[in-house]
Structures are given as structure tokens and as C-alpha cells.
């Protein structure tokens, strides 16, 4: 191209929630990097997201059927003309220098095939206690310096267009493990990097119930879709902590089924299991207390234990479903 710097195609899958999409596009318009094309993929929404996107100067394409963000991202990539593809979820507002920092890192490190960003510890629009919990928790989890494993997140992800063409699109058959699958595919030939220089604020869910439902569903589907090379729950310590919390529930019955002397000792098992689960994720709890104080820290502790337990429960259900499907397929083959 004639310009000295690469064109960046910002690809935004969108399904309704036009008011949040507007915040996302406003942030893209404020980017310090000048060479950007914006592609909004309307995933058969019922709101006026397409009109909002067009009013902000974005190119709008529409899926033939609602299929979720993965097929929408792939469709957006097909219409992109930039040398760098910047995938961005519609509920995230980037910091003004996010795209510029992504370009700088990719230009200075040509061996990087996929460059992920992180989320700020503040929610974009929703400001409920639940949204504030989720913002802190996901910020801590995405921070590369604190990650027990290196995972990509397609919600904020820059990929050189030539790498995307070589590796191929995101796997549309996958639902919750698409980012992990893409990381594995990219690392066969290129380096994968997360950078806290690429930041954005996400509009987090406003209620604990919504968070728990999503955590359960995602954990269950992730267990069903799990492939060799992926880390269970994105973290072995977190997965073990969840198993300990699951074990604490039946352990509550120990004082009832054991002789009195042993039952008194058995009563200590559930709190010991909970304490061990907390210890495995101690950095996250310390971060919340240091950031927001004791009052919010106690709230964070309760919700985070519930989230960890729910994720483990969803994963266990997914594992059982996986075994059931495998047995059914084996019987069908016989």
C-alpha cells in the first residue's frame, strides 16, 4: 500500500444492544492511530445496531442467520482489507491508544501471530456490585503477568491478515473454546502474546444470577468442546479449587454419618476445603481487597466462591455429558 503504516480492520460482531455498540464505536473513533476501517457484523439482530454502525461510518455486513460471534468474526474478516485484523467485541470500549499500541508491537515483533489485549478493572456502563465484581475478576484473570496459563481472548485480539489467511478462520463449530483452539493453531508457527498496553472497558453483566448462569453454561460447553492441549478451566489451580468447593458440599454430611468423635473432626472438613480453594486463588482475593477495601472484598469473596463453584459444577456436568455421548457413539458403532 502507498501509506507507510498498515491499515487496521477493526471487526466488531454485534447482536442487539445498540446503546453499548455506540460506546464501542465512539471509542474506536477516538483512536490515536489514523489508518482504521471499521466493520460491524450484524448477527441478525432485532435492534437498530446496523443503523448506529452506519451513522458512525462503519461498513455494515449482515449474517444470513444468527450464529454467534465466531461466524460473525469470520464473515467480517472476509470483508476486511487491512493488513492487521483487530477483532473487538461490541461491548468493549478501547483505550484511545489501544490500536496504535497493537500496531507498534506487531511491527516490532514480526514473529507474533496473535496479540491479545486485556480488560480494565472498571465496567463500561453497568455499575452494579455484580458488574464491579466481574470487572475486577476478569481484569485480574486476563492480566498476562498473573496468568497461570497463556490464553487468547477473541474479544480483544489483533492478528496480521497474512497470518489469519495462513492459519485459517476461527472454528465455527466451537462455542466457548474457540479462543483456546485458535491459540493452539497459531502457536504451531508463531508466537502468541498478551499485552496490557492494549486495554478496554467491558460492559459486564449487572446481576449475580446472570453471571452464574453464563459461567455454568460456558463451563459445561467448554468441557464438551475440550481438546488436547487446552487447560481445564484455563487454569489447573482454579479447576482444582472448584473441585474442592464441590467436594465441600457432600462433606457437610460427615458429622451426620460418622461416630460422634469422628463427626466433630469431620465438621472441619468443609471449611478446610473452602480455605484450600481460596488459597489456590489467593492472588485474586488479595487484589480485590487491596483495590476496593474490606467491605467490597467480603462481597467479592462470597460472589467469587459462588462463581468458582458454579464453574466447577458446569464443568462436571459437561464431563458427564461428554462421557455419555462417547458411550452412545461407541454403542452406535458396534
Number of C-alpha atoms within 10 A of each C-alpha: 8 5 7 6 14 17 20 27 24 26 29 31 28 27 23 17 15 21 15 20 25 19 19 25 24 14 17 25 18 13 17 14 19 14 15 18 19 24 25 29 31 27 24 20 18 12 14 14 25 26 12 18 24 14 11 15 13 21 18 19 18 18 17 10 12 14 14 16 22 21 21 29 26 21 20 27 24 11 15 21 13 21 17 23 25 29 24 26 21 27 26 28 27 28 19 18 16 23 25 17 18 23 22 12 17 19 14 9 11 11 12 21 24 25 24 26 27 27 27 24 19 21 25 21 18 16 16 15 15 21 23 22 28 27 24 21 19 18 21 22 19 22 17 19 12 12 13 14 13 19 23 24 21 24 23 23 24 28 24 23 20 14 19 19 12 11 17 13 17 19 15 15 11 17 17 19 23 20 20 22 21 20 23 18 14 21 14 11 14 17 15 20 19 21 17 17 17 25 23 27 21 29 23 23 21 19 15 18 12 11 18 19 14 17 21 23 18 20 25 26 22 23 22 23 18 22 14 8 9 16 16 18 20 18 17 14 16 20 20 17 25 29 20 22 27 20 16 18 12 10 18 16 14 18 18 13 11 13 11 11 9 12 16 14 12 19 16 14 18 21 14 14 21 19 15 16 23 22 14 16 15 12 12 22 19 13 15 21 17 11 13 13 12 12 9 15 19 14 15 24 18 10 18 19 17 16 22 26 25 24 26 26 21 24 27 20 18 23 20 15 16 18 12 12 13 12 12 12 11 10 9 8 7 6
